[in-house]
Amino acid sequence: LILSIVGLFMHPFFYSALLFDVVVREETLQNVCKSVTKNIRSIILTFFFAVILVYVFAILGYILFQDDFLLDTSPAVVGGNMGPNDHCGPSDRSPGLVSQPPSQPSEDPEPVKERSCD
């Protein structure tokens, strides 16, 4: 009764807790719960075995199909869009960055292939 009132006034999510009453009243569902809890160690070990298998196949797939994991990237432009009369003051620089003269970006940069997981 309390869960019904809370579900009505607070949030409908609380209605889902009423489904446990069905488990308490139904003998077949009680037997299912007993069988699952009795063999919980076996079920957990089966789950971990499945996780290990998925991990091994993911590693094998990455090793065998490395060329399928390539991304096209364009080279970074060093110096940005600074003209010959532009300059950076001390307040415009980030600490730790080395000042480099602006370079002219090429007309059509070649895309570089990089591995997506490296």
Secondary structure by P-SEA (a helix, b strand, c coil): caaaaaaaccccccccccaaaaaaacaaaaaaaaaaaaaaaaaaaaaaaaaaaaaaaaaaaaaacccccbbbbcccccccccccccccccccccccbbbbcbbbbcccccbbbbbccc
